[in-house]
């Protein structure tokens, strides 16, 4: 079921989400809804608070045509934590499904190691680089009540997307998550 995505001024997006301790039952339907909602919104990632559920759960999937080893691979992660980040960082534009029509330039670590539990509750450790690492950092921020806006070095780092009929064109849009 597709769930509505909250907009940036909703207080739930500013709360710290709670750990997930049970991996059976309703939570599995929530995972399905998040994947469906992410696909429908053409996003590359979604965190449960973005659909109003204050739990530590994220889904991430880079599009098939993205130049990355993990393109097209779906990651479902409960209680994700960054256990290692590279000292090297880079600035890149990113956008958020909670803030349609804008992108911002954000400095993030080039690579991170993320620890969490998969759909079956098994411990997982994922090494991510480049764009995938960026998306994990963005989604994990959502679980801590942080939006990419909070990382902007100046208001100039926020850019309004040119609109066309039917919304911003894909060419002009950084991937949203
Ligand atoms: Ni976001």
Backbone and ligand atoms as CSV (ligand in chain L), in Angstrom:
chain,resi,resn,atom,element,x,y,z
A,1,UNK,N,N,0.846,-1.188,0.000
A,1,UNK,CA,C,0.000,0.000,0.000
A,1,UNK,C,C,0.890,1.249,0.000
A,2,UNK,N,N,0.547,2.172,-0.903
A,2,UNK,CA,C,1.336,3.408,-0.963
A,2,UNK,C,C,0.901,4.338,0.171
A,3,UNK,N,N,1.862,4.829,0.912
A,3,UNK,CA,C,1.569,5.719,2.042
A,3,UNK,C,C,1.950,7.149,1.676
A,4,UNK,N,N,1.202,8.111,2.202
A,4,UNK,CA,C,1.580,9.508,1.930
A,4,UNK,C,C,2.912,9.851,2.603
A,5,UNK,N,N,3.730,10.620,1.902
A,5,UNK,CA,C,5.017,11.059,2.442
A,5,UNK,C,C,4.829,12.427,3.095
A,6,UNK,N,N,5.309,12.542,4.317
A,6,UNK,CA,C,5.129,13.789,5.067
A,6,UNK,C,C,6.031,14.887,4.500
A,7,UNK,N,N,5.601,16.118,4.710
A,7,UNK,CA,C,6.425,17.256,4.304
A,7,UNK,C,C,7.267,17.733,5.483
A,8,UNK,N,N,8.336,18.450,5.139
A,8,UNK,CA,C,9.413,18.760,6.089
A,8,UNK,C,C,8.989,19.434,7.393
A,9,UNK,N,N,7.825,20.107,7.422
A,9,UNK,CA,C,7.467,20.819,8.660
A,9,UNK,C,C,6.731,19.936,9.675
A,10,UNK,N,N,6.531,18.651,9.369
A,10,UNK,CA,C,5.859,17.741,10.313
A,10,UNK,C,C,6.790,17.433,11.492
A,11,UNK,N,N,6.295,17.631,12.730
A,11,UNK,CA,C,7.154,17.419,13.903
A,11,UNK,C,C,7.751,16.011,13.990
A,12,UNK,N,N,7.046,15.003,13.485
A,12,UNK,CA,C,7.552,13.629,13.597
A,12,UNK,C,C,8.907,13.472,12.889
A,13,UNK,N,N,9.135,14.297,11.870
A,13,UNK,CA,C,10.408,14.235,11.145
A,13,UNK,C,C,11.573,14.777,11.966
A,14,UNK,N,N,11.254,15.416,13.088
A,14,UNK,CA,C,12.286,15.995,13.938
A,14,UNK,C,C,12.518,15.178,15.202
A,15,UNK,N,N,11.824,14.029,15.306
A,15,UNK,CA,C,11.987,13.179,16.493
A,15,UNK,C,C,13.009,12.077,16.240
A,16,UNK,N,N,13.523,11.552,17.351
A,16,UNK,CA,C,14.404,10.398,17.262
A,16,UNK,C,C,13.505,9.160,17.193
A,17,UNK,N,N,13.695,8.338,16.185
A,17,UNK,CA,C,12.848,7.148,16.018
A,17,UNK,C,C,13.286,6.040,16.985
A,18,UNK,N,N,12.340,5.116,17.243
A,18,UNK,CA,C,12.596,4.038,18.223
A,18,UNK,C,C,13.147,2.779,17.558
A,19,UNK,N,N,13.950,2.042,18.320
A,19,UNK,CA,C,14.509,0.789,17.824
A,19,UNK,C,C,13.411,-0.235,17.548
A,20,UNK,N,N,13.657,-1.089,16.561
A,20,UNK,CA,C,12.735,-2.183,16.251
A,20,UNK,C,C,13.280,-3.438,16.923
A,21,UNK,N,N,12.409,-4.141,17.668
A,21,UNK,CA,C,12.876,-5.340,18.388
A,21,UNK,C,C,12.229,-6.619,17.875
A,22,UNK,N,N,11.103,-6.490,17.192
A,22,UNK,CA,C,10.429,-7.671,16.640
A,22,UNK,C,C,10.371,-7.523,15.143
A,23,UNK,N,N,10.662,-8.637,14.471
A,23,UNK,CA,C,10.758,-8.556,13.015
A,23,UNK,C,C,9.642,-9.335,12.327
A,24,UNK,N,N,8.644,-9.768,13.084
A,24,UNK,CA,C,7.538,-10.518,12.466
A,24,UNK,C,C,6.287,-9.639,12.451
A,25,UNK,N,N,5.291,-10.143,11.712
A,25,UNK,CA,C,3.966,-9.532,11.756
A,25,UNK,C,C,3.870,-8.215,11.015
A,26,UNK,N,N,3.244,-7.247,11.654
A,26,UNK,CA,C,2.871,-5.992,10.993
A,26,UNK,C,C,4.076,-5.258,10.413
A,27,UNK,N,N,5.231,-5.451,11.018
A,27,UNK,CA,C,6.415,-4.718,10.557
A,27,UNK,C,C,6.794,-5.143,9.139
A,28,UNK,N,N,6.482,-6.401,8.771
A,28,UNK,CA,C,6.795,-6.868,7.417
A,28,UNK,C,C,5.910,-6.168,6.387
A,29,UNK,N,N,4.654,-5.922,6.765
A,29,UNK,CA,C,3.757,-5.185,5.871
A,29,UNK,C,C,4.235,-3.740,5.736
A,30,UNK,N,N,4.785,-3.205,6.812
A,30,UNK,CA,C,5.324,-1.846,6.769
A,30,UNK,C,C,6.506,-1.769,5.781
A,31,UNK,N,N,7.364,-2.790,5.816
A,31,UNK,CA,C,8.497,-2.826,4.877
A,31,UNK,C,C,7.970,-2.817,3.439
A,32,UNK,N,N,6.968,-3.666,3.162
A,32,UNK,CA,C,6.396,-3.715,1.810
A,32,UNK,C,C,5.846,-2.355,1.399
A,33,UNK,N,N,5.152,-1.707,2.324
A,33,UNK,CA,C,4.580,-0.388,2.021
A,33,UNK,C,C,5.679,0.630,1.734
A,34,UNK,N,N,6.765,0.544,2.489
A,34,UNK,CA,C,7.847,1.512,2.278
A,34,UNK,C,C,8.506,1.320,0.920
A,35,UNK,N,N,8.703,0.058,0.532
A,35,UNK,CA,C,9.314,-0.217,-0.776
A,35,UNK,C,C,8.391,0.292,-1.888
A,36,UNK,N,N,7.091,-0.001,-1.746
A,36,UNK,CA,C,6.123,0.425,-2.754
A,36,UNK,C,C,6.071,1.956,-2.842
A,37,UNK,N,N,6.086,2.598,-1.691
A,37,UNK,CA,C,6.010,4.063,-1.639
A,37,UNK,C,C,7.264,4.689,-2.247
A,38,UNK,N,N,8.421,4.104,-1.939
A,38,UNK,CA,C,9.685,4.604,-2.510
A,38,UNK,C,C,9.669,4.472,-4.033
A,39,UNK,N,N,9.225,3.333,-4.534
A,39,UNK,CA,C,9.177,3.130,-5.984
A,39,UNK,C,C,8.236,4.120,-6.648
A,40,UNK,N,N,7.072,4.281,-6.056
A,40,UNK,CA,C,6.075,5.163,-6.660
A,40,UNK,C,C,6.566,6.601,-6.705
A,41,UNK,N,N,7.313,7.003,-5.664
A,41,UNK,CA,C,7.836,8.373,-5.597
A,41,UNK,C,C,9.135,8.521,-6.389
A,42,UNK,N,N,9.600,7.425,-6.993
A,42,UNK,CA,C,10.881,7.392,-7.728
A,42,UNK,C,C,12.036,7.830,-6.840
A,43,UNK,N,N,11.961,7.442,-5.591
A,43,UNK,CA,C,13.032,7.774,-4.652
A,43,UNK,C,C,14.098,6.704,-4.652
A,44,UNK,N,N,15.237,7.012,-4.069
A,44,UNK,CA,C,16.325,6.040,-3.942
A,44,UNK,C,C,16.453,5.527,-2.509
A,45,UNK,N,N,15.637,6.077,-1.616
A,45,UNK,CA,C,15.663,5.634,-0.230
A,45,UNK,C,C,14.456,6.203,0.496
A,46,UNK,N,N,14.083,5.540,1.588
A,46,UNK,CA,C,12.971,6.044,2.402
A,46,UNK,C,C,13.168,5.562,3.837
A,47,UNK,N,N,12.908,6.449,4.777
A,47,UNK,CA,C,13.000,6.106,6.196
A,47,UNK,C,C,11.580,6.122,6.770
A,48,UNK,N,N,11.293,5.218,7.717
A,48,UNK,CA,C,9.928,5.076,8.239
A,48,UNK,C,C,9.318,6.396,8.742
A,49,UNK,N,N,10.083,7.272,9.408
A,49,UNK,CA,C,9.458,8.532,9.862
A,49,UNK,C,C,8.892,9.373,8.710
A,50,UNK,N,N,9.419,9.188,7.503
A,50,UNK,CA,C,8.919,9.962,6.367
A,50,UNK,C,C,7.476,9.618,6.023
A,51,UNK,N,N,7.021,8.428,6.452
A,51,UNK,CA,C,5.601,8.106,6.259
A,51,UNK,C,C,4.886,8.112,7.609
A,52,UNK,N,N,5.483,8.774,8.582
A,52,UNK,CA,C,4.819,8.996,9.860
A,52,UNK,C,C,4.962,7.877,10.866
A,53,UNK,N,N,5.904,6.963,10.633
A,53,UNK,CA,C,6.106,5.840,11.559
A,53,UNK,C,C,7.457,6.033,12.261
A,54,UNK,N,N,7.441,6.320,13.579
A,54,UNK,CA,C,8.687,6.688,14.256
A,54,UNK,C,C,9.527,5.476,14.672
A,55,UNK,N,N,9.905,4.640,13.704
A,55,UNK,CA,C,10.713,3.452,13.967
A,55,UNK,C,C,12.004,3.512,13.162
A,56,UNK,N,N,13.045,2.820,13.680
A,56,UNK,CA,C,14.345,2.826,13.012
A,56,UNK,C,C,14.361,1.763,11.909
A,57,UNK,N,N,13.899,2.158,10.756
A,57,UNK,CA,C,13.785,1.281,9.597
A,57,UNK,C,C,13.994,2.110,8.334
A,58,UNK,N,N,14.878,1.624,7.459
A,58,UNK,CA,C,15.089,2.309,6.181
A,58,UNK,C,C,15.067,1.307,5.034
A,59,UNK,N,N,14.710,1.798,3.871
A,59,UNK,CA,C,14.870,1.015,2.639
A,59,UNK,C,C,15.676,1.881,1.663
A,60,UNK,N,N,16.547,1.242,0.904
A,60,UNK,CA,C,17.409,1.960,-0.044
A,60,UNK,C,C,17.484,1.124,-1.319
A,61,UNK,N,N,17.331,1.783,-2.453
A,61,UNK,CA,C,17.503,1.073,-3.724
A,61,UNK,C,C,17.902,2.071,-4.804
A,62,UNK,N,N,19.119,1.913,-5.325
A,62,UNK,CA,C,19.555,2.802,-6.401
A,62,UNK,C,C,18.962,2.295,-7.706
A,63,UNK,N,N,18.626,3.211,-8.617
A,63,UNK,CA,C,18.036,2.764,-9.882
A,63,UNK,C,C,19.003,1.891,-10.675
A,64,UNK,N,N,18.429,1.006,-11.480
A,64,UNK,CA,C,19.214,0.068,-12.305
A,64,UNK,C,C,20.264,0.782,-13.137
A,65,UNK,N,N,19.919,1.964,-13.642
A,65,UNK,CA,C,20.820,2.633,-14.591
A,65,UNK,C,C,21.860,3.505,-13.884
A,66,UNK,N,N,21.881,3.489,-12.576
A,66,UNK,CA,C,22.872,4.281,-11.857
A,66,UNK,C,C,24.209,3.546,-11.868
A,67,UNK,N,N,25.280,4.304,-12.079
A,67,UNK,CA,C,26.599,3.665,-12.169
A,67,UNK,C,C,27.116,3.309,-10.788
A,68,UNK,N,N,26.688,2.199,-10.299
A,68,UNK,CA,C,27.117,1.760,-8.975
A,68,UNK,C,C,26.948,0.248,-8.929
A,69,UNK,N,N,27.851,-0.429,-8.246
A,69,UNK,CA,C,27.780,-1.890,-8.142
A,69,UNK,C,C,26.475,-2.382,-7.558
A,70,UNK,N,N,25.892,-1.545,-6.700
A,70,UNK,CA,C,24.703,-1.992,-5.983
A,70,UNK,C,C,23.415,-1.534,-6.657
A,71,UNK,N,N,23.495,-0.998,-7.859
A,71,UNK,CA,C,22.294,-0.519,-8.535
A,71,UNK,C,C,21.266,-1.632,-8.677
A,72,UNK,N,N,20.020,-1.314,-8.387
A,72,UNK,CA,C,18.944,-2.280,-8.517
A,72,UNK,C,C,18.841,-3.231,-7.339
A,73,UNK,N,N,19.752,-3.113,-6.375
A,73,UNK,CA,C,19.718,-4.011,-5.218
A,73,UNK,C,C,18.942,-3.313,-4.088
A,74,UNK,N,N,18.000,-4.039,-3.515
A,74,UNK,CA,C,17.181,-3.464,-2.440
A,74,UNK,C,C,17.820,-3.761,-1.079
A,75,UNK,N,N,18.016,-2.730,-0.291
A,75,UNK,CA,C,18.491,-2.886,1.081
A,75,UNK,C,C,17.343,-2.553,2.022
A,76,UNK,N,N,17.044,-3.465,2.921
A,76,UNK,CA,C,16.068,-3.211,3.991
A,76,UNK,C,C,16.859,-3.340,5.279
A,77,UNK,N,N,16.875,-2.300,6.082
A,77,UNK,CA,C,17.704,-2.347,7.276
A,77,UNK,C,C,16.966,-1.792,8.487
A,78,UNK,N,N,16.902,-2.642,9.525
A,78,UNK,CA,C,16.353,-2.219,10.812
A,78,UNK,C,C,17.497,-1.731,11.693
A,79,UNK,N,N,17.235,-0.731,12.487
A,79,UNK,CA,C,18.196,-0.204,13.469
A,79,UNK,C,C,19.569,0.076,12.857
A,80,UNK,N,N,19.609,0.721,11.686
A,80,UNK,CA,C,20.909,0.951,11.052
A,80,UNK,C,C,21.744,1.970,11.816
A,81,UNK,N,N,23.033,1.694,11.875
A,81,UNK,CA,C,23.967,2.621,12.534
A,81,UNK,C,C,25.208,2.712,11.673
A,82,UNK,N,N,25.791,3.877,11.629
A,82,UNK,CA,C,27.075,4.029,10.941
A,82,UNK,C,C,28.165,3.698,11.936
A,83,UNK,N,N,28.927,2.634,11.653
A,83,UNK,CA,C,29.964,2.237,12.601
A,83,UNK,C,C,31.346,2.715,12.152
A,84,UNK,N,N,31.446,3.117,10.903
A,84,UNK,CA,C,32.713,3.635,10.405
A,84,UNK,C,C,32.433,4.618,9.277
A,85,UNK,N,N,33.100,5.769,9.275
A,85,UNK,CA,C,33.006,6.674,8.116
A,85,UNK,C,C,34.405,7.100,7.703
A,86,UNK,N,N,34.558,7.284,6.412
A,86,UNK,CA,C,35.861,7.719,5.902
A,86,UNK,C,C,36.109,9.158,6.311
A,87,UNK,N,N,37.389,9.499,6.421
A,87,UNK,CA,C,37.711,10.903,6.677
A,87,UNK,C,C,37.481,11.728,5.423
A,88,UNK,N,N,37.667,11.100,4.267
A,88,UNK,CA,C,37.445,11.826,3.017
A,88,UNK,C,C,35.952,12.077,2.865
A,89,UNK,N,N,35.646,13.297,2.464
A,89,UNK,CA,C,34.236,13.590,2.227
A,89,UNK,C,C,34.105,14.286,0.881
A,90,UNK,N,N,32.867,14.461,0.446
A,90,UNK,CA,C,32.664,15.192,-0.796
A,90,UNK,C,C,31.325,15.907,-0.779
A,91,UNK,N,N,31.277,16.972,-1.576
A,91,UNK,CA,C,30.047,17.746,-1.684
A,91,UNK,C,C,29.287,17.291,-2.911
A,92,UNK,N,N,27.998,17.110,-2.747
A,92,UNK,CA,C,27.161,16.685,-3.868
A,92,UNK,C,C,25.749,17.188,-3.594
A,93,UNK,N,N,24.999,17.358,-4.671
A,93,UNK,CA,C,23.605,17.763,-4.471
A,93,UNK,C,C,22.764,16.556,-4.105
A,94,UNK,N,N,21.823,16.756,-3.196
A,94,UNK,CA,C,20.863,15.705,-2.881
A,94,UNK,C,C,19.517,16.339,-2.599
A,95,UNK,N,N,18.489,15.521,-2.680
A,95,UNK,CA,C,17.156,16.025,-2.419
A,95,UNK,C,C,16.438,15.086,-1.485
A,96,UNK,N,N,15.308,15.555,-0.958
A,96,UNK,CA,C,14.537,14.752,-0.008
A,96,UNK,C,C,13.084,14.700,-0.462
A,97,UNK,N,N,12.477,13.531,-0.350
A,97,UNK,CA,C,11.070,13.380,-0.734
A,97,UNK,C,C,10.158,14.242,0.145
A,98,UNK,N,N,10.642,14.638,1.319
A,98,UNK,CA,C,9.861,15.487,2.221
A,98,UNK,C,C,9.967,16.968,1.846
A,99,UNK,N,N,10.815,17.264,0.878
A,99,UNK,CA,C,11.022,18.655,0.482
A,99,UNK,C,C,11.065,18.736,-1.046
A,100,UNK,N,N,9.921,18.432,-1.672
A,100,UNK,CA,C,9.914,18.380,-3.126
A,100,UNK,C,C,10.222,19.755,-3.724
A,101,UNK,N,N,10.884,19.747,-4.863
A,101,UNK,CA,C,11.144,21.004,-5.564
A,101,UNK,C,C,12.461,21.653,-5.208
A,102,UNK,N,N,13.216,21.055,-4.307
A,102,UNK,CA,C,14.505,21.631,-3.916
A,102,UNK,C,C,15.594,20.561,-3.898
A,103,UNK,N,N,16.819,20.991,-4.104
A,103,UNK,CA,C,17.986,20.148,-3.829
A,103,UNK,C,C,19.002,21.026,-3.108
A,104,UNK,N,N,19.914,20.371,-2.419
A,104,UNK,CA,C,20.927,21.137,-1.697
A,104,UNK,C,C,22.271,20.450,-1.771
A,105,UNK,N,N,23.323,21.243,-1.685
A,105,UNK,CA,C,24.681,20.700,-1.714
A,105,UNK,C,C,25.111,20.379,-0.291
A,106,UNK,N,N,25.410,19.099,-0.070
A,106,UNK,CA,C,25.722,18.627,1.276
A,106,UNK,C,C,27.060,17.891,1.261
A,107,UNK,N,N,27.871,18.165,2.265
A,107,UNK,CA,C,29.151,17.475,2.420
A,107,UNK,C,C,28.938,16.213,3.249
A,108,UNK,N,N,29.331,15.076,2.704
A,108,UNK,CA,C,29.171,13.799,3.434
A,108,UNK,C,C,30.396,12.918,3.238
A,109,UNK,N,N,30.570,11.965,4.136
A,109,UNK,CA,C,31.676,11.012,4.022
A,109,UNK,C,C,31.562,10.238,2.714
A,110,UNK,N,N,32.721,9.958,2.095
A,110,UNK,CA,C,32.768,9.191,0.848
A,110,UNK,C,C,32.341,7.754,1.021
A,111,UNK,N,N,32.709,7.188,2.158
A,111,UNK,CA,C,32.340,5.795,2.375
A,111,UNK,C,C,31.985,5.575,3.847
A,112,UNK,N,N,31.062,4.659,4.049
A,112,UNK,CA,C,30.620,4.335,5.413
A,112,UNK,C,C,30.400,2.828,5.539
A,113,UNK,N,N,30.523,2.339,6.755
A,113,UNK,CA,C,30.102,0.973,7.062
A,113,UNK,C,C,28.862,1.091,7.932
A,114,UNK,N,N,27.795,0.408,7.498
A,114,UNK,CA,C,26.514,0.479,8.199
A,114,UNK,C,C,26.206,-0.897,8.786
A,115,UNK,N,N,25.792,-0.892,10.039
A,115,UNK,CA,C,25.441,-2.134,10.723
A,115,UNK,C,C,23.946,-2.085,11.034
A,116,UNK,N,N,23.273,-3.223,10.936
A,116,UNK,CA,C,21.852,-3.255,11.268
A,116,UNK,C,C,21.329,-4.666,11.117
A,117,UNK,N,N,20.001,-4.824,11.092
A,117,UNK,CA,C,19.399,-6.133,10.900
A,117,UNK,C,C,18.576,-6.138,9.613
A,118,UNK,N,N,18.622,-7.262,8.896
A,118,UNK,CA,C,17.846,-7.375,7.659
A,118,UNK,C,C,16.409,-7.779,7.975
A,119,UNK,N,N,15.641,-8.056,6.932
A,119,UNK,CA,C,14.202,-8.358,7.095
A,119,UNK,C,C,13.931,-9.508,8.039
A,120,UNK,N,N,14.882,-10.452,8.086
A,120,UNK,CA,C,14.706,-11.622,8.954
A,120,UNK,C,C,15.299,-11.394,10.338
A,121,UNK,N,N,15.836,-10.210,10.565
A,121,UNK,CA,C,16.419,-9.908,11.866
A,121,UNK,C,C,17.864,-10.350,12.014
A,122,UNK,N,N,18.469,-10.792,10.908
A,122,UNK,CA,C,19.877,-11.211,10.958
A,122,UNK,C,C,20.793,-9.999,10.912
A,123,UNK,N,N,21.882,-10.073,11.662
A,123,UNK,CA,C,22.861,-8.978,11.671
A,123,UNK,C,C,23.476,-8.817,10.284
A,124,UNK,N,N,23.547,-7.584,9.850
A,124,UNK,CA,C,24.159,-7.288,8.550
A,124,UNK,C,C,25.141,-6.152,8.712
A,125,UNK,N,N,26.168,-6.154,7.886
A,125,UNK,CA,C,27.147,-5.080,7.865
A,125,UNK,C,C,27.365,-4.742,6.396
A,126,UNK,N,N,27.153,-3.518,6.022
A,126,UNK,CA,C,27.234,-3.124,4.611
A,126,UNK,C,C,28.283,-2.036,4.455
A,127,UNK,N,N,29.190,-2.252,3.512
A,127,UNK,CA,C,30.160,-1.210,3.185
A,127,UNK,C,C,29.637,-0.469,1.975
A,128,UNK,N,N,29.484,0.825,2.095
A,128,UNK,CA,C,28.926,1.603,0.990
A,128,UNK,C,C,29.877,2.728,0.633
A,129,UNK,N,N,29.946,3.005,-0.677
A,129,UNK,CA,C,30.805,4.091,-1.155
A,129,UNK,C,C,29.991,5.022,-2.027
A,130,UNK,N,N,30.520,6.228,-2.197
A,130,UNK,CA,C,29.950,7.166,-3.160
A,130,UNK,C,C,28.483,7.455,-2.900
A,131,UNK,N,N,27.699,7.346,-3.963
A,131,UNK,CA,C,26.300,7.747,-3.860
A,131,UNK,C,C,25.528,6.862,-2.881
A,132,UNK,N,N,25.823,5.556,-2.879
A,132,UNK,CA,C,25.131,4.661,-1.938
A,132,UNK,C,C,25.432,5.079,-0.492
A,133,UNK,N,N,26.676,5.439,-0.224
A,133,UNK,CA,C,27.062,5.889,1.124
A,133,UNK,C,C,26.291,7.156,1.489
A,134,UNK,N,N,26.134,8.041,0.528
A,134,UNK,CA,C,25.383,9.287,0.746
A,134,UNK,C,C,23.933,8.980,1.125
A,135,UNK,N,N,23.315,8.060,0.390
A,135,UNK,CA,C,21.904,7.752,0.654
A,135,UNK,C,C,21.752,7.134,2.054
A,136,UNK,N,N,22.657,6.230,2.430
A,136,UNK,CA,C,22.583,5.661,3.785
A,136,UNK,C,C,22.706,6.761,4.843
A,137,UNK,N,N,23.618,7.692,4.633
A,137,UNK,CA,C,23.781,8.771,5.624
A,137,UNK,C,C,22.516,9.626,5.704
A,138,UNK,N,N,21.920,9.904,4.546
A,138,UNK,CA,C,20.692,10.711,4.503
A,138,UNK,C,C,19.546,9.995,5.242
A,139,UNK,N,N,19.386,8.688,4.980
A,139,UNK,CA,C,18.273,7.948,5.606
A,139,UNK,C,C,18.478,7.790,7.107
A,140,UNK,N,N,19.709,7.522,7.522
A,140,UNK,CA,C,19.970,7.343,8.956
A,140,UNK,C,C,19.771,8.675,9.685
A,141,UNK,N,N,20.102,9.776,9.028
A,141,UNK,CA,C,19.789,11.096,9.591
A,141,UNK,C,C,18.290,11.218,9.898
A,142,UNK,N,N,17.460,10.735,8.958
A,142,UNK,CA,C,16.000,10.824,9.170
A,142,UNK,C,C,15.602,10.153,10.491
A,143,UNK,N,N,16.287,9.075,10.862
A,143,UNK,CA,C,15.933,8.349,12.093
A,143,UNK,C,C,16.321,9.141,13.339
A,144,UNK,N,N,17.176,10.130,13.143
A,144,UNK,CA,C,17.613,10.964,14.264
A,144,UNK,C,C,17.024,12.369,14.199
A,145,UNK,N,N,15.992,12.520,13.381
A,145,UNK,CA,C,15.309,13.816,13.307
A,145,UNK,C,C,16.081,14.880,12.540
A,146,UNK,N,N,17.020,14.434,11.700
A,146,UNK,CA,C,17.864,15.385,10.966
A,146,UNK,C,C,17.476,15.397,9.491
A,147,UNK,N,N,17.348,16.584,8.932
A,147,UNK,CA,C,17.082,16.733,7.500
A,147,UNK,C,C,18.340,17.291,6.834
A,148,UNK,N,N,18.465,17.076,5.512
A,148,UNK,CA,C,19.699,17.535,4.847
A,148,UNK,C,C,19.886,19.042,4.974
A,149,UNK,N,N,18.766,19.738,5.139
A,149,UNK,CA,C,18.827,21.196,5.314
A,149,UNK,C,C,19.756,21.583,6.456
A,150,UNK,N,N,19.772,20.735,7.490
A,150,UNK,CA,C,20.577,21.030,8.684
A,150,UNK,C,C,22.075,21.008,8.372
A,151,UNK,N,N,22.451,20.367,7.275
A,151,UNK,CA,C,23.874,20.258,6.926
A,151,UNK,C,C,24.331,21.337,5.931
A,152,UNK,N,N,23.412,22.142,5.435
A,152,UNK,CA,C,23.800,23.132,4.426
A,152,UNK,C,C,24.743,24.153,5.042
A,153,UNK,N,N,25.787,24.479,4.284
A,153,UNK,CA,C,26.756,25.427,4.827
A,153,UNK,C,C,26.229,26.858,4.752
A,154,UNK,N,N,25.352,27.121,3.807
A,154,UNK,CA,C,24.717,28.438,3.739
A,154,UNK,C,C,23.382,28.268,3.031
A,155,UNK,N,N,22.490,29.248,3.179
A,155,UNK,CA,C,21.200,29.130,2.489
A,155,UNK,C,C,21.370,29.061,0.972
A,156,UNK,N,N,22.502,29.564,0.466
A,156,UNK,CA,C,22.748,29.502,-0.986
A,156,UNK,C,C,22.939,28.077,-1.473
A,157,UNK,N,N,23.240,27.171,-0.546
A,157,UNK,CA,C,23.457,25.782,-0.937
A,157,UNK,C,C,22.144,25.082,-1.279
A,158,UNK,N,N,21.034,25.749,-1.008
A,158,UNK,CA,C,19.726,25.192,-1.371
A,158,UNK,C,C,19.318,25.762,-2.729
A,159,UNK,N,N,18.876,24.873,-3.608
A,159,UNK,CA,C,18.530,25.322,-4.953
A,159,UNK,C,C,17.114,24.886,-5.281
A,160,UNK,N,N,16.353,25.827,-5.803
A,160,UNK,CA,C,15.002,25.501,-6.219
A,160,UNK,C,C,15.054,24.914,-7.622
A,161,UNK,N,N,14.357,23.828,-7.820
A,161,UNK,CA,C,14.397,23.189,-9.134
A,161,UNK,C,C,13.470,23.909,-10.096
A,162,UNK,N,N,13.923,24.053,-11.339
A,162,UNK,CA,C,13.023,24.630,-12.332
A,162,UNK,C,C,11.845,23.693,-12.528
A,163,UNK,N,N,10.661,24.240,-12.589
A,163,UNK,CA,C,9.497,23.375,-12.766
A,163,UNK,C,C,9.058,23.376,-14.220
A,164,UNK,N,N,8.582,22.235,-14.622
A,164,UNK,CA,C,7.989,22.113,-15.945
A,164,UNK,C,C,6.586,21.610,-15.713
A,165,UNK,N,N,5.817,21.557,-16.774
A,165,UNK,CA,C,4.490,20.999,-16.617
A,165,UNK,C,C,4.639,19.563,-16.114
A,166,UNK,N,N,3.899,19.243,-15.076
A,166,UNK,CA,C,3.992,17.884,-14.529
A,166,UNK,C,C,5.159,17.719,-13.575
A,167,UNK,N,N,5.731,18.806,-13.135
A,167,UNK,CA,C,6.777,18.700,-12.095
A,167,UNK,C,C,8.165,18.885,-12.665
A,168,UNK,N,N,9.153,18.840,-11.780
A,168,UNK,CA,C,10.522,19.068,-12.213
A,168,UNK,C,C,10.961,17.970,-13.185
A,169,UNK,N,N,11.774,18.341,-14.156
A,169,UNK,CA,C,12.220,17.326,-15.114
A,169,UNK,C,C,13.289,16.457,-14.463
A,170,UNK,N,N,13.366,15.220,-14.919
A,170,UNK,CA,C,14.322,14.267,-14.344
A,170,UNK,C,C,15.757,14.746,-14.520
A,171,UNK,N,N,15.999,15.391,-15.634
A,171,UNK,CA,C,17.355,15.866,-15.919
A,171,UNK,C,C,17.874,16.795,-14.834
A,172,UNK,N,N,16.976,17.624,-14.320
A,172,UNK,CA,C,17.375,18.677,-13.390
A,172,UNK,C,C,17.351,18.205,-11.943
A,173,UNK,N,N,16.871,17.005,-11.705
A,173,UNK,CA,C,16.598,16.587,-10.345
A,173,UNK,C,C,17.655,15.625,-9.823
A,174,UNK,N,N,18.259,15.994,-8.720
A,174,UNK,CA,C,19.116,15.040,-8.024
A,174,UNK,C,C,18.189,13.985,-7.439
A,175,UNK,N,N,18.665,12.743,-7.278
A,175,UNK,CA,C,17.789,11.711,-6.750
A,175,UNK,C,C,17.297,12.058,-5.344
A,176,UNK,N,N,16.055,11.779,-5.097
A,176,UNK,CA,C,15.446,12.125,-3.815
A,176,UNK,C,C,15.388,10.901,-2.900
A,177,UNK,N,N,15.470,11.152,-1.616
A,177,UNK,CA,C,15.399,10.021,-0.693
A,177,UNK,C,C,14.858,10.467,0.662
L,1,NI,NI,NI,14.937,12.437,2.836
